[in-house]
Amino acid sequence: MAQGGAAAQLLPHPADPQAAGTLTSVFVKDKKARFYVISALATTKIDLKLLSARLGLGKGGMKPAEPESVVEVLQVAADSVSPFAVANASASGVVLLFDHTALEQPAVAVASLEPGSCVSAAPAALQAALKVLGKDAHFVDLTAEPKIDRENPPDLAKYVPEPPAKPADADGTSKESQAPAAQPSKP
């Protein structure tokens, strides 16, 4: 975090996950295989069905990612989800959502990429460090329950990334773009 000019300390992870300013992070996935790291104070209750609806994904469009996805995408151990893991190239499409209450803390502690440790910094310093990594941290009210209907569209839909590109074959075309071969007509 020194790169961004932000003051931070590397500390042992708090023994009490509900210690003041400690953020807990979860890695979630939507139906279209888009990933999100959601970070909030340990005391914040997050309803994934409601959050899914607020993102415009439907009420059942989001669930915790499989441990294999944590390892593959974030390249950290399944129990070590951290906003800093988005620095890995494999996590380039991951969206960072933080609960806005983190901004009210004099300092927040988030899991670092070092096992058993956390980074403690002012929220502005955390934002600056993530910006240096090329990621925007979106601070939103994760507990809000806005009305969602035709007149009130999902308030967090702007944070949903484009679906990941389909893998290409060796010739550079995706499997979906290849038309089926025409069958020769029989005389």
C-alpha positions, 0 to 999 in steps of 0.5 A: 500500500506504500505505492499509493502513498497510503499509510497502512500497517500489516498486523496479525489477524484479530482473534475476534472477527467482530473487533471494531473495524474488521471487515469480513469478505465473501466471494460470490458468483452470479448465474452468468459466472461473474464474480464479486468480493463483498466486504462489510463489518462482521456485524453487518447482515447481508441478504444475498437474495436481496443483493442479487435483486438490487444488482438486477440478477433476480432473487436467486441469481447470486450464491457463494462461489465454490472453493475451487473458484476462490483458488482459481480466480482469486488465487488464494486459499478458499478461506482467505478471501481478500479484496487485495486478491483482485490484483491477480490477473485472473481476477480482473473482472471481479467487482468489489462491493464494500458496505458504506459503514466501512467509511465511517470507521477511523481504520478498517482491517481487511485480510491481507495476502499473507496468511494470518495477517490483515492490513489496517488502514483508513478507508481512504487509504484502502480505496487509494491502494485498490485504485493503484491496483487498477480496481474501483472499490464501490461503497454502497449500503449493502443492507438497504431494502429499496423497492424494485419494480418498473418505476424503481429499477435495481439500484446497484445494476450499474456495478454488474460487469459484462459476462466473461468472454467465451473461450476461443478455439485454436483458430480464434473463434468461439464455439457459439460463433461457428455455424454448423457445417452444411450437410451435402444434399443427396441426389 
